């Protein structure tokens, strides 16, 4: 009986920056800290939400007339929320798939 070779790390420039964490390579598999990805995504949603609220507050109170800054902050917030929702959906799909595996 032959063994299945482990998955090797694929070198993609900048992927560690996108993940925010470096992937840990072991002999058996590639491990990505899944919990920290969720924590980072939640933290990013909170940070971009606060930035969006600050920009909207500046416009409402008349401290600035740069509407484009508020729109950019709003779009960043929307994208970070979408990312968090997609991470949640993928985790739920994986959980459902695992639960359907027959023992």
MARDOMI-784183 format. One record per residue: residue number from 1; residue in one letter; chain; x, y, z of N, C-alpha, C in turn. Coordinates in steps of 0.2 Angstrom, whole numbers, plus 5000, padded with zeros to 4 digits. Layout:
! MARDOMI-784183
    n  res  chain  n_c1  n_c2  n_c3  ca_c1  ca_c2  ca_c3  c_c1  c_c2  c_c3
  NUM    a      A     X     Y     Z      X      Y      Z     X     Y     Z
...
END
This chain:
! MARDOMI-784183
    n  res  chain  n_c1  n_c2  n_c3  ca_c1  ca_c2  ca_c3  c_c1  c_c2  c_c3
    1    x      A  5004  4994  5000   5000   5000   5000  5004  5006  5000
    2    x      A  5003  5011  4995   5007   5017   4995  5004  5022  4999
    3    x      A  5008  5027  5001   5006   5033   5005  5005  5039  5000
    4    x      A  5000  5043  5002   4999   5049   4998  5004  5054  5000
    5    x      A  5007  5057  4995   5012   5062   4997  5008  5068  5000
    6    x      A  5011  5072  5004   5008   5078   5007  5008  5084  5002
    7    x      A  5003  5088  5003   5002   5094   4999  5008  5099  5000
    8    x      A  5011  5101  4995   5016   5106   4995  5014  5113  4995
    9    x      A  5017  5117  4998   5016   5124   4998  5017  5127  4991
   10    x      A  5012  5131  4989   5012   5134   4982  5015  5141  4984
   11    x      A  5020  5143  4981   5022   5150   4982  5019  5155  4977
   12    x      A  5015  5159  4980   5011   5164   4977  5013  5171  4980
   13    x      A  5016  5176  4976   5018   5182   4978  5013  5186  4981
   14    x      A  5014  5188  4988   5009   5192   4991  5003  5189  4994
   15    x      A  5002  5182  4994   4997   5179   4997  4997  5179  5005
   16    x      A  5003  5179  5008   5003   5180   5015  5001  5187  5017
   17    x      A  5002  5192  5013   4999   5199   5014  4992  5199  5014
   18    x      A  4989  5195  5009   4981   5195   5009  4978  5191  5015
   19    x      A  4982  5186  5017   4979   5182   5023  4980  5186  5029
   20    x      A  4985  5190  5029   4987   5193   5036  4991  5189  5040
   21    x      A  4992  5183  5038   4996   5178   5042  5000  5174  5038
   22    x      A  5006  5171  5040   5009   5167   5036  5007  5160  5037
   23    x      A  5007  5156  5031   5005   5149   5032  5010  5145  5035
   24    x      A  5008  5140  5040   5013   5136   5043  5014  5130  5039
   25    x      A  5020  5128  5037   5021   5122   5033  5023  5116  5037
   26    x      A  5020  5111  5037   5023   5105   5041  5024  5099  5036
   27    x      A  5026  5094  5038   5027   5088   5034  5021  5085  5031
   28    x      A  5016  5085  5035   5009   5082   5033  5005  5086  5029
   29    x      A  5004  5093  5031   4999   5097   5027  5001  5104  5028
   30    x      A  4997  5109  5025   4998   5116   5026  4993  5118  5031
   31    x      A  4995  5121  5036   4990   5124   5041  4989  5131  5041
   32    x      A  4983  5134  5040   4981   5141   5041  4977  5142  5047
   33    x      A  4979  5146  5051   4975   5148   5057  4968  5150  5056
   34    x      A  4964  5146  5055   4957   5147   5053  4953  5152  5058
   35    x      A  4954  5151  5064   4951   5155   5069  4954  5162  5069
   36    x      A  4960  5163  5068   4963   5170   5067  4961  5173  5061
   37    x      A  4959  5170  5056   4956   5173   5050  4949  5176  5051
   38    x      A  4945  5172  5055   4939   5175   5057  4940  5181  5062
   39    x      A  4944  5180  5067   4945   5186   5071  4948  5192  5067
   40    x      A  4952  5191  5063   4955   5197   5059  4949  5200  5055
   41    x      A  4945  5195  5052   4939   5198   5048  4934  5202  5052
   42    x      A  4933  5200  5058   4928   5203   5063  4932  5210  5065
   43    x      A  4938  5210  5066   4942   5216   5068  4942  5221  5062
   44    x      A  4942  5218  5056   4942   5223   5050  4936  5226  5049
   45    x      A  4930  5222  5050   4923   5225   5050  4923  5230  5055
   46    x      A  4925  5229  5061   4924   5234   5066  4928  5240  5065
   47    x      A  4934  5239  5062   4939   5245   5061  4936  5249  5055
   48    x      A  4934  5246  5050   4931   5249   5044  4924  5253  5045
   49    x      A  4921  5250  5050   4914   5253   5052  4915  5259  5056
   50    x      A  4920  5259  5060   4922   5265   5064  4924  5270  5059
   51    x      A  4928  5269  5054   4931   5274   5050  4925  5276  5046
   52    x      A  4921  5272  5043   4915   5275   5040  4911  5279  5044
   53    x      A  4909  5277  5050   4905   5282   5054  4909  5288  5055
   54    x      A  4915  5288  5056   4919   5295   5057  4919  5299  5051
   55    x      A  4919  5296  5045   4919   5300   5039  4912  5303  5038
   56    x      A  4907  5299  5039   4900   5302   5039  4898  5307  5044
   57    x      A  4901  5306  5050   4900   5311   5055  4903  5318  5053
   58    x      A  4909  5317  5050   4913   5324   5048  4909  5327  5042
   59    x      A  4905  5323  5038   4901   5327   5033  4895  5330  5036
   60    x      A  4892  5326  5040   4885   5328   5043  4887  5334  5048
   61    x      A  4892  5335  5051   4893   5341   5055  4897  5346  5052
   62    x      A  4898  5345  5045   4901   5351   5041  4909  5352  5042
   63    x      A  4912  5347  5045   4919   5348   5046  4923  5347  5040
   64    x      A  4920  5343  5035   4923   5342   5028  4918  5342  5023
   65    x      A  4920  5343  5017   4916   5343   5011  4918  5337  5006
   66    x      A  4923  5333  5009   4925   5328   5004  4921  5322  5005
   67    x      A  4916  5322  5000   4911   5316   5000  4914  5310  4998
   68    x      A  4919  5310  4993   4922   5304   4991  4926  5300  4996
   69    x      A  4928  5303  5002   4931   5300   5007  4926  5295  5011
   70    x      A  4920  5298  5012   4915   5294   5015  4912  5289  5011
   71    x      A  4912  5290  5004   4910   5284   4999  4915  5279  4999
   72    x      A  4922  5281  4999   4927   5276   4999  4927  5272  5006
   73    x      A  4926  5275  5011   4925   5272   5018  4919  5267  5018
   74    x      A  4914  5269  5015   4908   5265   5015  4909  5259  5011
   75    x      A  4912  5260  5005   4914   5254   5001  4919  5249  5004
   76    x      A  4924  5251  5008   4928   5247   5012  4924  5243  5017
   77    x      A  4920  5246  5020   4916   5243   5025  4911  5238  5022
   78    x      A  4908  5239  5017   4904   5235   5013  4908  5228  5011
   79    x      A  4914  5230  5008   4918   5224   5006  4920  5220  5012
   80    x      A  4922  5223  5018   4924   5219   5023  4918  5215  5026
   81    x      A  4912  5217  5026   4906   5214   5028  4905  5208  5024
   82    x      A  4906  5209  5017   4904   5204   5012  4910  5198  5013
   83    x      A  4916  5200  5015   4921   5195   5016  4919  5191  5022
   84    x      A  4917  5194  5027   4915   5190   5033  4910  5186  5032
   85    x      A  4905  5188  5028   4899   5184   5027  4901  5178  5023
   86    x      A  4905  5179  5018   4907   5173   5014  4911  5168  5018
   87    x      A  4916  5171  5022   4919   5166   5027  4915  5162  5031
   88    x      A  4910  5165  5033   4905   5161   5037  4901  5156  5033
   89    x      A  4899  5158  5027   4895   5154   5023  4900  5148  5021
   90    x      A  4906  5149  5019   4910   5143   5018  4911  5138  5024
   91    x      A  4912  5141  5030   4913   5137   5035  4907  5133  5037
   92    x      A  4901  5136  5036   4895   5132   5037  4894  5127  5032
   93    x      A  4896  5128  5025   4895   5123   5020  4900  5117  5022
   94    x      A  4906  5119  5024   4911   5114   5026  4908  5109  5031
   95    x      A  4905  5113  5036   4902   5109   5042  4897  5104  5040
   96    x      A  4892  5107  5036   4887   5103   5033  4889  5097  5029
   97    x      A  4894  5098  5025   4897   5093   5021  4900  5087  5026
   98    x      A  4904  5089  5031   4907   5085   5035  4902  5081  5039
   99    x      A  4896  5084  5041   4891   5081   5045  4887  5075  5040
  100    x      A  4887  5076  5034   4884   5072   5029  4888  5065  5028
  101    x      A  4895  5066  5030   4899   5060   5028  4897  5054  5032
  102    x      A  4896  5048  5029   4894   5042   5033  4900  5039  5036
  103    x      A  4899  5036  5042   4904   5033   5046  4904  5026  5045
END
